[in-house]
Amino acid sequence: MNSITESLTFRVPLSPKSHALAEQFAKQQVSQKRAKEVYLNTLAVDIGQNFLDGLDFETNLENADCFNPVLRIAEDVADVIIPDLGVIEFRRVLPGETGFFIPEFVRENRLVYVAVGFDESLDFGDILGFVCLSDLTESNGYVSLEMLQPAENLLDYLMQLEAGRDFLLSDDPLAVEFRKAVEFHKVVEAETREKSLGLMAAALEVIYRQYPDDGGNWRGKGGKVLAGDLPAVGKVVEERMAVATRDEVGEVVVESKSVPRTTQKLAKQLLGKLKEIWG
């Protein structure tokens, strides 16, 4: 275990190379405001990647949104991918700020949002804490620092999700049935699996955490997860609750999505197995 976890200070230094890359990306932007955001986002991602590397997690920046030059111009993104687990968003917090805002573009498909605090010198960044996507469904997109879980808890949370993901990818008959079910519902496509499996594990984990003894919720809530009802922040949640289509005269028709009983039964069995793993 390296110095990051040994000291529990979670302070990550920034090298001249980090600043050089941040400056390179910033120069590609069309406004000073956007250039500053991209500069800080690039530093936050560098801090986040080093932090995760220090926790012995493999990371992938090549496919991250923040390393896509088009998205970097159009969207406020600072993400790091953990392959076959999911995406972690690192949000900048400047001196005097008491929280951070989650842009609409990143209000879903993220496992957690990690606050990275900067001082005026930009010589280092502090990992201030994190909040799970599944705990932000009532949020308007703003996260107060008071809402954050301690940074040292992130390792345990990610390891828990890894254990759930490993089971979902295993040869256990229940896991095989799960993969057939989500393929049927077109939830996990091959090209997005590394971002989706962790989200499903996270969504099942919050159901287990809130209803550890089932209480009749494993079938209904778990079934919705298997059918693709994954967590998102604020307004995005409302948009996912119903699919609206317009007919030729402009009337809105709301379609409700029912979950087959077989999927609900599978969800209950999965949560029972995950309870053994997570308990």
C-alpha positions in Angstrom: 0.0 0.0 0.0 1.5 3.3 -1.0 1.8 6.7 0.8 -1.6 7.8 -0.3 -3.4 5.2 1.8 -0.8 5.1 4.6 -1.0 8.8 5.4 -4.8 9.2 5.0 -4.1 12.8 4.0 -5.3 12.1 0.4 -3.2 15.0 -0.8 -1.9 14.4 -4.4 1.0 16.5 -5.8 0.7 18.0 -9.3 3.8 17.8 -11.5 4.9 20.2 -14.3 3.9 17.5 -16.8 0.3 17.7 -15.4 0.2 21.5 -15.8 1.7 21.2 -19.3 -1.1 18.8 -20.4 -3.7 21.1 -18.7 -2.4 24.1 -20.6 -2.4 22.2 -23.9 -6.1 21.3 -23.5 -7.0 24.8 -22.3 -5.5 26.4 -25.4 -7.9 24.4 -27.5 -10.9 26.2 -26.0 -12.9 29.1 -27.5 -13.2 31.2 -24.3 -11.2 32.1 -21.3 -13.9 30.8 -19.0 -14.0 27.4 -20.8 -10.2 27.3 -20.8 -10.0 27.7 -17.1 -12.6 25.0 -16.5 -10.7 22.6 -18.8 -7.4 23.4 -17.1 -8.8 22.6 -13.7 -10.7 19.6 -14.9 -7.5 18.2 -16.4 -5.7 18.7 -13.1 -8.6 17.1 -11.2 -8.4 14.0 -13.5 -4.7 13.7 -13.1 -5.2 13.8 -9.3 -8.0 11.3 -9.5 -6.1 8.9 -11.6 -3.1 9.0 -9.3 -5.4 8.6 -6.3 -7.1 5.5 -7.8 -3.7 4.1 -8.9 -2.6 4.5 -5.3 -5.6 2.4 -4.3 -4.5 -0.3 -6.8 -7.3 0.3 -9.2 -6.6 0.0 -13.0 -7.7 3.1 -14.8 -8.5 4.0 -18.4 -8.3 7.5 -19.7 -8.2 6.7 -23.4 -12.0 6.2 -23.5 -12.9 8.9 -20.9 -15.1 11.7 -22.0 -12.5 14.3 -20.8 -10.0 12.9 -23.2 -12.4 13.2 -26.2 -11.4 16.6 -27.8 -15.0 17.2 -29.0 -16.6 16.5 -25.7 -13.9 18.5 -23.9 -14.9 21.6 -25.9 -18.7 21.0 -25.5 -19.1 19.6 -22.0 -17.8 20.1 -18.5 -16.3 16.7 -17.8 -13.6 15.3 -15.6 -13.9 11.5 -15.6 -11.8 8.5 -15.0 -12.9 5.0 -16.1 -12.2 1.9 -14.0 -12.5 -0.9 -16.7 -15.5 -3.2 -16.3 -16.6 -1.3 -13.2 -17.6 2.2 -14.2 -16.9 5.9 -14.3 -15.8 8.2 -11.5 -16.3 12.0 -11.9 -13.8 14.3 -10.2 -15.3 17.7 -9.5 -13.1 20.7 -8.8 -13.6 22.8 -5.6 -11.8 26.1 -5.4 -10.8 28.1 -2.3 -13.9 29.5 -0.6 -16.3 27.2 -2.3 -18.5 25.0 -0.1 -19.7 22.5 -2.7 -19.8 21.7 -6.4 -22.3 21.5 -9.2 -22.9 18.4 -11.3 -23.3 19.4 -14.9 -26.3 17.9 -16.7 -24.1 15.9 -19.0 -22.6 13.9 -16.2 -25.8 13.3 -14.1 -25.9 9.7 -15.0 -23.4 6.9 -15.9 -21.2 7.9 -13.0 -20.6 5.6 -10.0 -19.5 8.4 -7.7 -18.6 12.1 -7.7 -15.3 12.9 -5.9 -14.6 16.4 -4.7 -11.0 17.6 -5.4 -10.0 20.7 -3.5 -7.4 23.1 -4.9 -5.5 25.9 -3.3 -4.4 29.1 -5.1 -0.9 27.6 -6.0 -2.3 24.6 -7.8 0.7 22.6 -6.6 -1.5 19.8 -5.3 -5.1 18.7 -4.9 -6.9 17.3 -1.9 -9.4 14.4 -2.2 -12.2 15.9 0.1 -14.7 13.1 -0.1 -17.3 11.6 -2.4 -21.0 11.0 -2.9 -22.6 8.0 -4.6 -24.8 8.6 -7.7 -27.4 6.4 -6.1 -27.7 8.8 -3.1 -28.3 11.9 -5.3 -31.6 11.1 -6.9 -33.3 14.0 -5.0 -30.5 16.5 -5.8 -30.8 19.5 -8.0 -27.3 18.9 -9.1 -25.6 20.9 -6.3 -23.5 18.9 -3.8 -22.5 20.5 -0.5 -19.2 19.4 1.0 -21.3 18.5 4.1 -22.9 15.7 2.1 -19.7 13.9 1.3 -18.7 10.6 2.6 -15.1 10.5 3.9 -12.5 9.9 1.2 -11.1 6.8 3.1 -14.5 5.1 2.6 -14.2 5.1 -1.2 -11.9 2.1 -1.3 -14.4 0.0 0.6 -17.2 1.1 -1.6 -15.4 0.4 -4.8 -14.2 -3.0 -3.6 -17.8 -3.8 -2.7 -18.9 -2.9 -6.2 -16.0 -4.9 -7.6 -17.1 -8.0 -5.7 -20.6 -7.6 -7.1 -19.4 -7.1 -10.6 -17.1 -10.1 -10.3 -20.1 -12.2 -9.4 -22.2 -10.8 -12.3 -19.4 -11.8 -14.7 -18.9 -15.2 -13.1 -20.0 -18.6 -14.4 -22.4 -19.0 -11.6 -25.8 -20.1 -13.1 -27.5 -17.1 -11.5 -25.0 -14.7 -13.1 -25.4 -16.4 -16.5 -29.1 -16.0 -16.2 -28.6 -12.3 -15.2 -26.5 -11.6 -18.3 -29.1 -13.2 -20.5 -31.8 -11.1 -18.9 -30.0 -7.8 -19.3 -29.2 -8.7 -22.9 -32.9 -9.3 -23.4 -33.6 -5.9 -22.0 -30.7 -4.4 -24.0 -29.3 -2.9 -20.8 -25.6 -3.8 -21.2 -24.3 -3.6 -24.7 -20.8 -4.9 -25.4 -19.3 -1.5 -26.1 -20.7 0.0 -22.9 -20.2 -2.9 -20.5 -17.3 -1.3 -18.7 -19.6 1.6 -17.8 -22.8 -0.3 -17.1 -22.0 -3.3 -14.9 -20.7 -1.2 -12.1 -23.9 1.0 -12.3 -26.0 -2.1 -12.0 -24.0 -3.4 -9.0 -24.3 0.1 -7.4 -28.1 0.2 -8.0 -28.5 -3.3 -6.5 -26.2 -2.3 -3.6 -28.4 0.6 -2.6 -31.5 -1.6 -2.6 -29.6 -4.1 -0.4 -28.5 -1.3 1.9 -31.9 0.2 2.2 -33.8 -3.1 2.4 -31.3 -5.7 3.8 -34.1 -8.1 4.7 -36.0 -7.9 1.4 -39.3 -6.6 2.8 -40.9 -7.1 -0.6 -38.7 -4.6 -2.3 -36.1 -6.9 -3.9 -38.4 -8.1 -6.6 -40.0 -4.8 -7.6 -37.0 -2.4 -7.2 -34.4 -5.0 -8.2 -36.5 -5.9 -11.3 -36.5 -2.3 -12.4 -32.7 -2.2 -12.2 -32.4 -5.3 -14.3 -34.8 -3.7 -16.8 -32.5 -0.7 -17.1 -33.9 1.8 -14.5 -30.5 2.9 -13.3 -29.8 5.8 -10.9 -29.3 9.4 -12.1 -29.3 12.8 -10.6 -32.2 15.1 -10.1 -34.2 16.0 -13.2 -32.7 13.2 -15.2 -34.5 10.8 -12.8 -37.8 12.3 -13.6 -37.2 12.0 -17.3 -36.3 8.3 -16.9 -39.5 7.5 -14.9 -41.7 7.6 -18.1 -41.1 7.6 -21.8 -43.2 10.3 -23.6 -43.9 10.1 -27.3 -46.0 12.5 -29.4 -48.5 11.5 -32.0 -49.2 13.3 -35.3 -51.5 15.9 -33.5 -49.0 16.6 -30.8 -50.6 14.8 -27.9 -48.3 13.4 -25.3 -48.7 9.7 -24.6 -46.9 8.3 -21.6 -45.8 4.7 -21.8 -45.2 2.7 -18.6 -42.6 0.0 -18.7 -43.7 -3.2 -16.9 -41.1 -5.6 -15.6 -41.7 -9.4 -16.3 -42.2 -11.6 -13.3 -39.2 -13.7 -14.4 -37.0 -10.6 -14.2 -38.4 -9.7 -10.8 -37.8 -13.2 -9.5 -34.2 -13.1 -10.8 -33.7 -9.8 -9.1 -34.7 -11.3 -5.8 -32.4 -14.3 -6.2 -29.5 -12.0 -7.2 -29.9 -9.8 -4.2 -30.0 -12.8 -2.0 -26.7 -13.9 -3.5 -25.2 -10.4 -3.3 -26.3 -10.3 0.4 -24.0 -13.3 1.0 -21.1 -11.5 -0.8 -21.6 -8.1 0.7 -22.7 -9.2 4.2 
